[in-house]
Amino acid sequence: MTTAPEAQECRRCRSWPLLLFDGTSALPSLISNDTEFALEERLAGIGAVVSDRLVLLILAAGITVAALYVLLRPVRKRRSDVEEREPSAQS
């Protein structure tokens, strides 16, 4: 019995996490379990204080500044353009 291509694709998608993370669960952590739990609790508390709107506002401001920098930066002259003009200016 053959299966539909969608079902085969779905099986492939489910196997990726196993392929990516197989064996890494046995690696030791850099910090102890208690320290990891305390750090997670502290970060969860900080995440609860910061609103989603603030994060989006900061992200939008950063993207705007980067776009303005790219659009308004002065155009640099190429070295080849400068070298071509110098001999003609001297003659």
N, CA, C and O atoms as a GROMACS GRO file, in nm:
protein
  364
    1MET      N    1   0.084  -0.118   0.000
    1MET     CA    2   0.000   0.000   0.000
    1MET      C    3   0.089   0.125   0.000
    1MET      O    4   0.180   0.136   0.081
    2THR      N    5   0.062   0.215  -0.088
    2THR     CA    6   0.142   0.338  -0.096
    2THR      C    7   0.076   0.447  -0.014
    2THR      O    8  -0.046   0.449   0.003
    3THR      N    9   0.157   0.536   0.038
    3THR     CA   10   0.104   0.647   0.117
    3THR      C   11   0.111   0.774   0.035
    3THR      O   12   0.189   0.785  -0.059
    4ALA      N   13   0.031   0.869   0.073
    4ALA     CA   14   0.027   0.997   0.003
    4ALA      C   15   0.157   1.072   0.028
    4ALA      O   16   0.220   1.054   0.132
    5PRO      N   17   0.199   1.156  -0.068
    5PRO     CA   18   0.323   1.233  -0.048
    5PRO      C   19   0.317   1.323   0.075
    5PRO      O   20   0.420   1.346   0.139
    6GLU      N   21   0.199   1.373   0.109
    6GLU     CA   22   0.188   1.459   0.227
    6GLU      C   23   0.221   1.381   0.354
    6GLU      O   24   0.285   1.434   0.444
    7ALA      N   25   0.176   1.256   0.360
    7ALA     CA   26   0.204   1.174   0.478
    7ALA      C   27   0.352   1.143   0.487
    7ALA      O   28   0.409   1.143   0.597
    8GLN      N   29   0.417   1.118   0.375
    8GLN     CA   30   0.560   1.091   0.377
    8GLN      C   31   0.637   1.215   0.421
    8GLN      O   32   0.731   1.206   0.499
    9GLU      N   33   0.596   1.330   0.371
    9GLU     CA   34   0.660   1.456   0.409
    9GLU      C   35   0.644   1.482   0.558
    9GLU      O   36   0.738   1.527   0.624
   10CYS      N   37   0.526   1.453   0.611
   10CYS     CA   38   0.499   1.475   0.753
   10CYS      C   39   0.588   1.384   0.839
   10CYS      O   40   0.637   1.427   0.943
   11ARG      N   41   0.609   1.260   0.795
   11ARG     CA   42   0.697   1.170   0.870
   11ARG      C   43   0.840   1.222   0.870
   11ARG      O   44   0.910   1.212   0.971
   12ARG      N   45   0.885   1.278   0.758
   12ARG     CA   46   1.020   1.334   0.752
   12ARG      C   47   1.034   1.452   0.847
   12ARG      O   48   1.137   1.467   0.912
   13CYS      N   49   0.931   1.535   0.854
   13CYS     CA   50   0.937   1.652   0.942
   13CYS      C   51   0.948   1.610   1.088
   13CYS      O   52   1.019   1.673   1.165
   14ARG      N   53   0.878   1.505   1.125
   14ARG     CA   54   0.881   1.461   1.264
   14ARG      C   55   1.015   1.398   1.300
   14ARG      O   56   1.051   1.396   1.418
   15SER      N   57   1.088   1.348   1.205
   15SER     CA   58   1.214   1.283   1.237
   15SER      C   59   1.329   1.383   1.253
   15SER      O   60   1.432   1.349   1.310
   16TRP      N   61   1.313   1.508   1.204
   16TRP     CA   62   1.421   1.606   1.213
   16TRP      C   63   1.463   1.637   1.356
   16TRP      O   64   1.583   1.636   1.384
   17PRO      N   65   1.370   1.663   1.450
   17PRO     CA   66   1.417   1.690   1.586
   17PRO      C   67   1.498   1.575   1.644
   17PRO      O   68   1.595   1.597   1.716
   18LEU      N   69   1.459   1.452   1.613
   18LEU     CA   70   1.533   1.339   1.663
   18LEU      C   71   1.674   1.337   1.605
   18LEU      O   72   1.770   1.307   1.675
   19LEU      N   73   1.686   1.370   1.476
   19LEU     CA   74   1.818   1.372   1.414
   19LEU      C   75   1.904   1.487   1.466
   19LEU      O   76   2.025   1.471   1.482
   20LEU      N   77   1.842   1.601   1.491
   20LEU     CA   78   1.919   1.717   1.536
   20LEU      C   79   1.966   1.705   1.680
   20LEU      O   80   2.076   1.750   1.713
   21PHE      N   81   1.884   1.646   1.766
   21PHE     CA   82   1.914   1.649   1.909
   21PHE      C   83   1.944   1.511   1.967
   21PHE      O   84   1.959   1.498   2.089
   22ASP      N   85   1.953   1.410   1.886
   22ASP     CA   86   1.980   1.277   1.937
   22ASP      C   87   2.121   1.272   1.997
   22ASP      O   88   2.219   1.303   1.930
   23GLY      N   89   2.128   1.232   2.122
   23GLY     CA   90   2.257   1.219   2.188
   23GLY      C   91   2.299   1.340   2.267
   23GLY      O   92   2.382   1.328   2.357
   24THR      N   93   2.246   1.457   2.240
   24THR     CA   94   2.288   1.576   2.313
   24THR      C   95   2.223   1.585   2.450
   24THR      O   96   2.270   1.662   2.535
   25SER      N   97   2.119   1.508   2.476
   25SER     CA   98   2.055   1.513   2.607
   25SER      C   99   2.144   1.453   2.715
   25SER      O  100   2.124   1.482   2.833
   26ALA      N  101   2.241   1.372   2.679
   26ALA     CA  102   2.329   1.310   2.776
   26ALA      C  103   2.450   1.398   2.810
   26ALA      O  104   2.526   1.365   2.900
   27LEU      N  105   2.467   1.509   2.740
   27LEU     CA  106   2.581   1.597   2.768
   27LEU      C  107   2.560   1.670   2.900
   27LEU      O  108   2.447   1.710   2.931
   28PRO      N  109   2.665   1.688   2.978
   28PRO     CA  110   2.649   1.759   3.105
   28PRO      C  111   2.627   1.908   3.081
   28PRO      O  112   2.671   1.964   2.981
   29SER      N  113   2.558   1.969   3.175
   29SER     CA  114   2.530   2.112   3.166
   29SER      C  115   2.649   2.192   3.220
   29SER      O  116   2.729   2.141   3.299
   30LEU      N  117   2.660   2.317   3.176
   30LEU     CA  118   2.767   2.403   3.226
   30LEU      C  119   2.739   2.453   3.367
   30LEU      O  120   2.832   2.485   3.441
   31ILE      N  121   2.611   2.458   3.405
   31ILE     CA  122   2.575   2.503   3.539
   31ILE      C  123   2.491   2.394   3.605
   31ILE      O  124   2.438   2.306   3.537
   32SER      N  125   2.479   2.399   3.737
   32SER     CA  126   2.404   2.297   3.810
   32SER      C  127   2.254   2.314   3.787
   32SER      O  128   2.209   2.418   3.738
   33ASN      N  129   2.178   2.212   3.823
   33ASN     CA  130   2.033   2.217   3.805
   33ASN      C  131   1.970   2.327   3.889
   33ASN      O  132   1.880   2.396   3.843
   34ASP      N  133   2.018   2.344   4.012
   34ASP     CA  134   1.964   2.448   4.100
   34ASP      C  135   1.991   2.587   4.044
   34ASP      O  136   1.903   2.673   4.045
   35THR      N  137   2.112   2.609   3.994
   35THR     CA  138   2.146   2.738   3.935
   35THR      C  139   2.065   2.763   3.810
   35THR      O  140   2.019   2.875   3.786
   36GLU      N  141   2.047   2.660   3.730
   36GLU     CA  142   1.968   2.673   3.607
   36GLU      C  143   1.823   2.708   3.639
   36GLU      O  144   1.762   2.791   3.572
   37PHE      N  145   1.766   2.644   3.742
   37PHE     CA  146   1.628   2.672   3.782
   37PHE      C  147   1.614   2.815   3.834
   37PHE      O  148   1.519   2.884   3.801
   38ALA      N  149   1.710   2.858   3.917
   38ALA     CA  150   1.706   2.995   3.970
   38ALA      C  151   1.718   3.098   3.858
   38ALA      O  152   1.649   3.200   3.859
   39LEU      N  153   1.804   3.071   3.761
   39LEU     CA  154   1.820   3.162   3.647
   39LEU      C  155   1.693   3.167   3.564
   39LEU      O  156   1.652   3.275   3.520
   40GLU      N  157   1.630   3.053   3.543
   40GLU     CA  158   1.505   3.049   3.467
   40GLU      C  159   1.394   3.126   3.539
   40GLU      O  160   1.317   3.197   3.475
   41GLU      N  161   1.386   3.112   3.670
   41GLU     CA  162   1.286   3.186   3.748
   41GLU      C  163   1.310   3.336   3.740
   41GLU      O  164   1.214   3.413   3.724
   42ARG      N  165   1.435   3.379   3.750
   42ARG     CA  166   1.467   3.522   3.744
   42ARG      C  167   1.433   3.580   3.606
   42ARG      O  168   1.376   3.688   3.596
   43LEU      N  169   1.469   3.506   3.500
   43LEU     CA  170   1.439   3.553   3.365
   43LEU      C  171   1.289   3.554   3.338
   43LEU      O  172   1.240   3.640   3.266
   44ALA      N  173   1.216   3.460   3.394
   44ALA     CA  174   1.070   3.459   3.379
   44ALA      C  175   1.009   3.581   3.448
   44ALA      O  176   0.914   3.640   3.398
   45GLY      N  177   1.065   3.620   3.563
   45GLY     CA  178   1.017   3.739   3.632
   45GLY      C  179   1.044   3.865   3.552
   45GLY      O  180   0.959   3.954   3.545
   46ILE      N  181   1.161   3.874   3.491
   46ILE     CA  182   1.195   3.990   3.407
   46ILE      C  183   1.104   3.992   3.284
   46ILE      O  184   1.058   4.098   3.242
   47GLY      N  185   1.079   3.876   3.226
   47GLY     CA  186   0.992   3.868   3.109
   47GLY      C  187   0.849   3.907   3.140
   47GLY      O  188   0.780   3.960   3.053
   48ALA      N  189   0.804   3.883   3.263
   48ALA     CA  190   0.669   3.922   3.301
   48ALA      C  191   0.656   4.073   3.317
   48ALA      O  192   0.548   4.128   3.295
   49VAL      N  193   0.765   4.140   3.355
   49VAL     CA  194   0.762   4.285   3.375
   49VAL      C  195   0.763   4.359   3.241
   49VAL      O  196   0.694   4.460   3.226
   50VAL      N  197   0.840   4.311   3.145
   50VAL     CA  198   0.853   4.378   3.016
   50VAL      C  199   0.733   4.342   2.929
   50VAL      O  200   0.703   4.225   2.908
   51SER      N  201   0.665   4.444   2.879
   51SER     CA  202   0.546   4.418   2.796
   51SER      C  203   0.587   4.386   2.652
   51SER      O  204   0.695   4.421   2.606
   52ASP      N  205   0.497   4.319   2.584
   52ASP     CA  206   0.521   4.285   2.444
   52ASP      C  207   0.529   4.410   2.358
   52ASP      O  208   0.606   4.416   2.262
   53ARG      N  209   0.450   4.510   2.391
   53ARG     CA  210   0.451   4.635   2.314
   53ARG      C  211   0.586   4.704   2.323
   53ARG      O  212   0.634   4.760   2.224
   54LEU      N  213   0.647   4.701   2.441
   54LEU     CA  214   0.778   4.764   2.457
   54LEU      C  215   0.882   4.693   2.372
   54LEU      O  216   0.965   4.758   2.309
   55VAL      N  217   0.879   4.562   2.371
   55VAL     CA  218   0.974   4.485   2.290
   55VAL      C  219   0.955   4.517   2.142
   55VAL      O  220   1.052   4.538   2.070
   56LEU      N  221   0.830   4.521   2.097
   56LEU     CA  222   0.803   4.553   1.957
   56LEU      C  223   0.844   4.696   1.923
   56LEU      O  224   0.894   4.722   1.814
   57LEU      N  225   0.824   4.789   2.016
   57LEU     CA  226   0.863   4.928   1.993
   57LEU      C  227   1.015   4.940   1.980
   57LEU      O  228   1.063   5.011   1.892
   58ILE      N  229   1.088   4.874   2.065
   58ILE     CA  230   1.234   4.878   2.058
   58ILE      C  231   1.283   4.813   1.929
   58ILE      O  232   1.375   4.863   1.865
   59LEU      N  233   1.221   4.702   1.891
   59LEU     CA  234   1.258   4.635   1.767
   59LEU      C  235   1.230   4.724   1.646
   59LEU      O  236   1.314   4.733   1.556
   60ALA      N  237   1.114   4.789   1.643
   60ALA     CA  238   1.080   4.878   1.532
   60ALA      C  239   1.175   4.998   1.526
   60ALA      O  240   1.214   5.041   1.418
   61ALA      N  241   1.211   5.050   1.641
   61ALA     CA  242   1.305   5.163   1.644
   61ALA      C  243   1.441   5.121   1.592
   61ALA      O  244   1.504   5.196   1.517
   62GLY      N  245   1.488   5.004   1.629
   62GLY     CA  246   1.616   4.955   1.581
   62GLY      C  247   1.616   4.934   1.430
   62GLY      O  248   1.714   4.968   1.363
   63ILE      N  249   1.510   4.877   1.378
   63ILE     CA  250   1.499   4.857   1.234
   63ILE      C  251   1.493   4.990   1.161
   63ILE      O  252   1.552   5.004   1.054
   64THR      N  253   1.422   5.086   1.217
   64THR     CA  254   1.412   5.219   1.155
   64THR      C  255   1.548   5.288   1.151
   64THR      O  256   1.586   5.346   1.050
   65VAL      N  257   1.622   5.281   1.261
   65VAL     CA  258   1.754   5.343   1.265
   65VAL      C  259   1.847   5.277   1.165
   65VAL      O  260   1.922   5.346   1.095
   66ALA      N  261   1.843   5.144   1.156
   66ALA     CA  262   1.928   5.073   1.061
   66ALA      C  263   1.892   5.109   0.917
   66ALA      O  264   1.980   5.127   0.833
   67ALA      N  265   1.763   5.118   0.887
   67ALA     CA  266   1.720   5.153   0.751
   67ALA      C  267   1.761   5.296   0.716
   67ALA      O  268   1.806   5.321   0.605
   68LEU      N  269   1.746   5.389   0.810
   68LEU     CA  270   1.787   5.527   0.785
   68LEU      C  271   1.938   5.537   0.764
   68LEU      O  272   1.984   5.614   0.680
   69TYR      N  273   2.014   5.459   0.839
   69TYR     CA  274   2.159   5.460   0.822
   69TYR      C  275   2.197   5.412   0.682
   69TYR      O  276   2.282   5.472   0.616
   70VAL      N  277   2.135   5.305   0.638
   70VAL     CA  278   2.166   5.251   0.506
   70VAL      C  279   2.124   5.348   0.397
   70VAL      O  280   2.197   5.366   0.299
   71LEU      N  281   2.008   5.409   0.411
   71LEU     CA  282   1.957   5.498   0.307
   71LEU      C  283   2.027   5.634   0.302
   71LEU      O  284   2.040   5.693   0.195
   72LEU      N  285   2.072   5.683   0.416
   72LEU     CA  286   2.126   5.820   0.420
   72LEU      C  287   2.277   5.827   0.430
   72LEU      O  288   2.332   5.937   0.437
   73ARG      N  289   2.346   5.714   0.430
   73ARG     CA  290   2.492   5.719   0.438
   73ARG      C  291   2.549   5.776   0.308
   73ARG      O  292   2.493   5.754   0.201
   74PRO      N  293   2.658   5.848   0.319
   74PRO     CA  294   2.716   5.905   0.197
   74PRO      C  295   2.773   5.795   0.108
   74PRO      O  296   2.824   5.693   0.156
   75VAL      N  297   2.764   5.817  -0.021
   75VAL     CA  298   2.815   5.719  -0.118
   75VAL      C  299   2.965   5.737  -0.128
   75VAL      O  300   3.014   5.847  -0.153
   76ARG      N  301   3.038   5.629  -0.109
   76ARG     CA  302   3.184   5.635  -0.120
   76ARG      C  303   3.224   5.624  -0.265
   76ARG      O  304   3.164   5.550  -0.343
   77LYS      N  305   3.327   5.698  -0.300
   77LYS     CA  306   3.379   5.687  -0.436
   77LYS      C  307   3.469   5.566  -0.444
   77LYS      O  308   3.545   5.537  -0.352
   78ARG      N  309   3.459   5.496  -0.553
   78ARG     CA  310   3.544   5.379  -0.572
   78ARG      C  311   3.686   5.425  -0.604
   78ARG      O  312   3.707   5.532  -0.660
   79ARG      N  313   3.780   5.342  -0.568
   79ARG     CA  314   3.919   5.373  -0.594
   79ARG      C  315   3.945   5.381  -0.744
   79ARG      O  316   4.026   5.463  -0.788
   80SER      N  317   3.878   5.296  -0.823
   80SER     CA  318   3.898   5.297  -0.968
   80SER      C  319   3.844   5.427  -1.030
   80SER      O  320   3.902   5.477  -1.127
   81ASP      N  321   3.735   5.481  -0.976
   81ASP     CA  322   3.682   5.607  -1.027
   81ASP      C  323   3.778   5.722  -0.999
   81ASP      O  324   3.796   5.810  -1.084
   82VAL      N  325   3.839   5.722  -0.883
   82VAL     CA  326   3.932   5.828  -0.846
   82VAL      C  327   4.059   5.819  -0.932
   82VAL      O  328   4.110   5.921  -0.976
   83GLU      N  329   4.109   5.697  -0.956
   83GLU     CA  330   4.230   5.679  -1.035
   83GLU      C  331   4.209   5.719  -1.181
   83GLU      O  332   4.302   5.769  -1.244
   84GLU      N  333   4.090   5.698  -1.234
   84GLU     CA  334   4.063   5.736  -1.372
   84GLU      C  335   4.059   5.887  -1.390
   84GLU      O  336   4.102   5.938  -1.493
   85ARG      N  337   4.010   5.957  -1.291
   85ARG     CA  338   3.998   6.102  -1.302
   85ARG      C  339   4.130   6.174  -1.279
   85ARG      O  340   4.150   6.281  -1.336
   86GLU      N  341   4.218   6.120  -1.200
   86GLU     CA  342   4.344   6.187  -1.169
   86GLU      C  343   4.433   6.210  -1.291
   86GLU      O  344   4.480   6.323  -1.309
   87PRO      N  345   4.458   6.111  -1.377
   87PRO     CA  346   4.545   6.138  -1.493
   87PRO      C  347   4.484   6.241  -1.589
   87PRO      O  348   4.557   6.322  -1.644
   88SER      N  349   4.355   6.239  -1.609
   88SER     CA  350   4.295   6.337  -1.700
   88SER      C  351   4.298   6.477  -1.642
   88SER      O  352   4.303   6.574  -1.718
   89ALA      N  353   4.297   6.490  -1.510
   89ALA     CA  354   4.303   6.622  -1.449
   89ALA      C  355   4.443   6.679  -1.457
   89ALA      O  356   4.459   6.801  -1.459
   90GLN      N  357   4.547   6.594  -1.463
   90GLN     CA  358   4.684   6.643  -1.468
   90GLN      C  359   4.724   6.683  -1.610
   90GLN      O  360   4.811   6.768  -1.626
   91SER      N  361   4.666   6.626  -1.713
   91SER     CA  362   4.710   6.654  -1.849
   91SER      C  363   4.655   6.783  -1.904
   91SER      O  364   4.685   6.819  -2.018
   0.00000   0.00000   0.00000
